[in-house]
Amino acid sequence: MLSTTPRTVLNRSKQRARTDRADLHAVLDAGMICHLGVLVDGAPMVIPTGYGRIGETLYLHGSTGASSLRGALASQVCVTVTHLDGIVLARSAFHHSVNYRSAMIYGPAREVEDPGERLDGLRAITEQLAPGQWDVVRPPSRKELAATTVLALSLEEASVKVRQGPPVDDEEDYDLPVWAGVRPLLVSWGAPEPDPRLAPGIPVPAHLSHTP
Amino acid sequence: MLSTTPRTVLNRSKQRARTDRADLHAVLDAGMICHLGVLVDGAPMVIPTGYGRIGETLYLHGSTGASSLRGALASQVCVTVTHLDGIVLARSAFHHSVNYRSAMIYGPAREVEDPGERLDGLRAITEQLAPGQWDVVRPPSRKELAATTVLALSLEEASVKVRQGPPVDDEEDYDLPVWAGVRPLLVSWGAPEPDPRLAPGIPVPAHLSHTP
């Protein structure tokens, strides 16, 4: 079960809340980027960035010089992962909505210092984008590692919201002669585009050919 | 041209910065949801939500009771819109990246009080999800309007980042026998799913049948 804190308990649309850790993991595992909220000079900044999950820990990374990562370490952070699954078309403007799955994770971020955990975190971030990729590419050099900050965020305090299904209109609006329903949004892979500098004779590996 | 302020000038990957207002408009107009960063009890909160643009103003909305909107009015906000266009597969773990278009807008949010501007903002938010929809659905009632807060955010302070194209590897890595290139991510509409309660004989209107 997800923990309940004032900021993880929904005040509205309570029926959208999911409270199983498995739901949180599913939303995170299905994503490729998150939106990281940090404080910089007292104001919120929302940065799209990669992430990876190992158990109950989320890993983020960035350049050692990034002000956003300094902000992340100096205050609480909020990481949000959102999947937009469809547009919900109601008979009234007011009841328009979207179908989505989203997770919000709150907490202090921890700078990862242990070399083993740093590598594990970076591996998880790369594998989130392209599972199977880490073992076939050149691993990070000492210099590259020195230029990279790795952050860890516990999944302890988190909320998950899911909306699915048709619109919910006011009862008296169901008779209106207006089409209502859902337009699903689909995400798919296009054909891999080889680097123009790719050496001849290197095929696309199987782990980059599957469909999501 | 976009304005330059300390938080809109990129410190790294400067070649990804776009500085034309047309680039900002293009990123916003191509999106359907944003991630809104606000301060709630001194900590950042990142909320996925709809938006609409009219000229140089972004409109957001929510329930009058939402703590996130109270937070938005009590501090600066940051609105980020991100399109993930592909995964960039390099020969080294370090140079993995993503192709994307993103916009970040900063500023104080203003609560819209004028009834005409409120309706215009709500219309823009609905039309962002489904252009052509506003004129065919029941408009908001007085009661629905009273339950809705509309916020406006000037596009004055904003930054736009775009990454596209193949990976950029270290020169000595180009000889590695590793496939490199881009896996494009495509977003498309699925077939419209009629509300199970849809009255017979109402076809899907043309504005909900086009492909994006």
Interface residues (C-beta under 8 A of the other chain):
Chain A: R7 N11 R12 M32 I33 H35 L36 G37 V38 L39 V40 D41 G42 A43 P44 M45 V46 I47 P48 G50 S63 G65 A66 S67 S75 Q76 V77 C78 V79 T80 T82 L84 G86 I87 L89 A90 R91 S92 A93 F94 H96 V98 Y100 S102 M104 Y106 L122 R123 T126 L129 A130 Q133 W134 V136 V137 R138 P139 P140 S141 E144 T148 P166 P167 D173 Y174 D175 L176 P177 V178 W179 A180 G181 V182 R183 P184 L185 L186 V187 S188 W189 G190 A191 P192 E193 P194 D195 P196 R197 L198 A199 I202 P203 V204 P205 L208
Chain B: R7 N11 R12 M32 I33 H35 L36 G37 V38 L39 V40 D41 G42 A43 P44 M45 V46 I47 P48 G50 S63 G65 A66 S67 S75 Q76 V77 C78 V79 T80 T82 L84 G86 I87 L89 A90 R91 S92 A93 F94 H96 V98 Y100 S102 M104 Y106 L122 R123 T126 L129 A130 Q133 W134 V136 V137 R138 P139 P140 S141 E144 T148 P166 P167 D173 Y174 D175 L176 P177 V178 W179 A180 G181 V182 R183 P184 L185 L186 V187 S188 W189 G190 A191 P192 E193 P194 D195 P196 R197 L198 A199 I202 P203 V204 P205 L208
